[in-house]
Amino acid sequence: MAPVQPVTPVKQIIGILWSELPILEPCLNRLAELWGPVDYISPDFPFDITSYYEQEMGTGLSRRWISFERLVPSESLVQAKLKCNDLEEELSGQSNRKINLDIGYLDHNKVVLASMKYAGQKIHISDGIYADMVGRYKQGRYQAMEWSFPDFQDGRYDQPLLVIRSRYLQQLTP
């Protein structure tokens, strides 16, 4: 029997989806309260490949990626997703959701996002939370899986994910 090996911590990331800019700053402040200093904020990207969220969140959606300074154990994904759900509700008040927080992590091999929705490729972790591997590092970039969201597949997030990966690898180097 093989001995239990230590597990390398991962870099926590969040894809923030919003339509009303004034909600973004309070959201970023609350995220930093929950997980500590943010060490990367991407440029804003138009979320224009699907209209999936428009009825709930409005038009003109944008996505921004952030990562946190502190590395975390991969198994913290369940509690992190539940906290993001609570924060989405807190920031929405009594109206429709104003912000969508796609929390996950990356390591040197993959990008994993948490999900509340079942699909064949997703692995249930706990408490109704699934892990969805949306990208695998290969040939110098995180390549989207066939089931990944269209905005992942078109490569628009390649540069931010590579910057975050570089920071992650630097953090692992003593």
C-alpha positions as CSV (number, residue, x, y, z in Angstrom):
1,M,0.0,0.0,0.0
2,A,1.3,3.4,-0.9
3,P,1.7,6.0,1.9
4,V,-0.5,9.1,1.9
5,Q,1.3,11.9,0.0
6,P,0.9,15.6,0.9
7,V,-1.3,17.4,-1.6
8,T,0.0,20.6,-3.2
9,P,-2.3,23.6,-2.5
10,V,-4.0,25.3,-5.4
11,K,-4.6,28.9,-6.5
12,Q,-8.2,30.0,-5.8
13,I,-9.8,32.0,-8.7
14,I,-13.2,33.6,-9.3
15,G,-14.8,34.5,-12.5
16,I,-17.1,37.4,-11.6
17,L,-20.0,38.0,-14.0
18,W,-22.0,41.2,-13.7
19,S,-24.0,43.8,-15.6
20,E,-24.1,46.8,-13.2
21,L,-20.6,48.2,-12.4
22,P,-21.6,49.7,-9.0
23,I,-22.0,46.1,-7.6
24,L,-18.5,45.2,-8.4
25,E,-16.5,47.1,-5.8
26,P,-18.6,45.9,-2.8
27,C,-18.3,42.4,-4.2
28,L,-14.5,42.6,-4.4
29,N,-14.3,44.0,-0.9
30,R,-16.4,41.1,0.5
31,L,-14.3,38.6,-1.4
32,A,-11.1,40.0,0.1
33,E,-12.7,39.8,3.6
34,L,-13.5,36.1,3.0
35,W,-10.2,35.0,1.4
36,G,-7.6,37.7,1.9
37,P,-5.7,39.9,-0.5
38,V,-6.4,39.7,-4.2
39,D,-3.2,39.3,-6.1
40,Y,-4.6,39.5,-9.7
41,I,-7.5,41.3,-11.4
42,S,-7.9,40.7,-15.1
43,P,-9.2,43.1,-17.6
44,D,-13.0,43.0,-18.2
45,F,-14.2,40.7,-20.9
46,P,-17.6,41.0,-22.7
47,F,-19.8,38.0,-21.9
48,D,-21.4,37.9,-25.3
49,I,-21.4,34.3,-26.5
50,T,-24.6,33.3,-24.8
51,S,-27.7,35.1,-23.5
52,Y,-28.2,32.5,-20.7
53,Y,-28.0,35.0,-17.8
54,E,-29.7,38.0,-19.5
55,Q,-33.2,37.3,-18.3
56,E,-31.9,37.2,-14.7
57,M,-29.1,39.7,-14.7
58,G,-29.7,42.0,-17.7
59,T,-27.8,42.7,-20.8
60,G,-24.2,44.0,-21.3
61,L,-22.7,41.4,-19.1
62,S,-18.9,41.4,-18.4
63,R,-16.6,38.9,-16.8
64,R,-13.5,39.6,-14.7
65,W,-11.1,37.0,-13.2
66,I,-9.4,37.4,-9.9
67,S,-7.1,35.3,-7.8
68,F,-6.1,35.4,-4.2
69,E,-2.6,35.7,-2.7
70,R,-3.2,32.8,-0.3
71,L,-3.0,29.2,-1.6
72,V,-5.7,26.8,-0.4
73,P,-6.3,23.1,-0.2
74,S,-8.4,21.9,-3.2
75,E,-11.0,20.4,-0.9
76,S,-11.9,23.9,0.3
77,L,-13.8,24.3,-3.0
78,V,-17.1,23.1,-1.4
79,Q,-17.2,25.7,1.4
80,A,-15.9,28.4,-1.0
81,K,-18.8,27.7,-3.4
82,L,-21.4,27.9,-0.6
83,K,-19.9,31.2,0.6
84,C,-20.1,32.6,-2.9
85,N,-23.7,31.6,-3.2
86,D,-24.4,33.4,0.1
87,L,-22.6,36.5,-1.2
88,E,-24.5,36.5,-4.4
89,E,-27.7,36.5,-2.4
90,E,-26.4,39.2,0.0
91,L,-25.5,41.5,-2.9
92,S,-28.8,41.0,-4.7
93,G,-31.0,41.9,-1.8
94,Q,-34.6,41.3,-2.7
95,S,-34.2,41.5,-6.5
96,N,-32.7,39.2,-9.1
97,R,-29.1,38.1,-8.9
98,K,-26.9,41.0,-9.8
99,I,-23.6,39.1,-9.7
100,N,-22.5,35.6,-10.5
101,L,-19.4,34.2,-8.9
102,D,-17.8,31.2,-10.6
103,I,-15.3,30.1,-8.0
104,G,-12.7,27.5,-8.6
105,Y,-9.0,26.9,-8.7
106,L,-6.1,26.3,-10.9
107,D,-2.9,24.4,-10.5
108,H,-0.1,23.8,-13.0
109,N,-2.3,21.2,-14.8
110,K,-5.9,22.2,-14.8
111,V,-8.7,24.7,-14.1
112,V,-11.6,23.5,-12.0
113,L,-14.8,25.4,-11.3
114,A,-17.4,24.6,-8.7
115,S,-20.9,24.0,-9.9
116,M,-24.3,23.4,-8.4
117,K,-25.6,21.7,-11.6
118,Y,-25.1,18.1,-12.4
119,A,-23.6,17.1,-15.8
120,G,-22.0,13.8,-16.9
121,Q,-18.4,15.1,-16.6
122,K,-18.8,16.7,-13.2
123,I,-17.7,15.0,-10.0
124,H,-19.8,15.4,-6.9
125,I,-17.6,16.5,-4.0
126,S,-20.1,17.2,-1.2
127,D,-23.3,19.0,-0.3
128,G,-24.5,19.3,-3.9
129,I,-21.3,20.8,-5.1
130,Y,-19.6,19.4,-8.2
131,A,-16.1,19.9,-9.5
132,D,-16.0,20.7,-13.2
133,M,-12.6,20.5,-14.9
134,V,-13.0,23.2,-17.6
135,G,-9.4,23.4,-18.8
136,R,-6.2,21.3,-19.0
137,Y,-2.7,22.9,-19.4
138,K,-1.2,21.7,-22.6
139,Q,1.1,23.3,-25.2
140,G,1.5,26.5,-23.3
141,R,-2.1,27.3,-22.3
142,Y,-5.1,25.9,-20.5
143,Q,-7.0,24.2,-23.3
144,A,-10.8,24.1,-22.8
145,M,-12.5,20.7,-22.5
146,E,-15.2,19.8,-25.0
147,W,-17.9,20.5,-22.4
148,S,-16.4,23.8,-21.3
149,F,-18.4,27.0,-21.7
150,P,-18.1,28.7,-25.1
151,D,-16.3,31.7,-23.6
152,F,-13.6,29.4,-22.4
153,Q,-13.3,27.7,-25.7
154,D,-12.6,30.8,-27.7
155,G,-9.4,31.6,-25.8
156,R,-10.4,35.0,-24.4
157,Y,-9.2,34.0,-20.9
158,D,-5.9,32.4,-21.9
159,Q,-3.8,35.4,-20.9
160,P,-5.3,36.0,-17.5
161,L,-5.1,32.3,-16.6
162,L,-1.5,32.2,-17.7
163,V,-0.6,35.2,-15.5
164,I,-2.4,33.5,-12.6
165,R,-0.6,30.2,-13.3
166,S,2.8,32.0,-13.4
167,R,2.1,33.6,-10.0
168,Y,1.0,30.2,-8.6
169,L,4.2,28.5,-9.8
170,Q,6.3,31.3,-8.3
171,Q,4.5,30.8,-5.0
172,L,5.4,27.1,-5.0
173,T,9.1,27.8,-5.6
174,P,10.9,28.1,-2.2
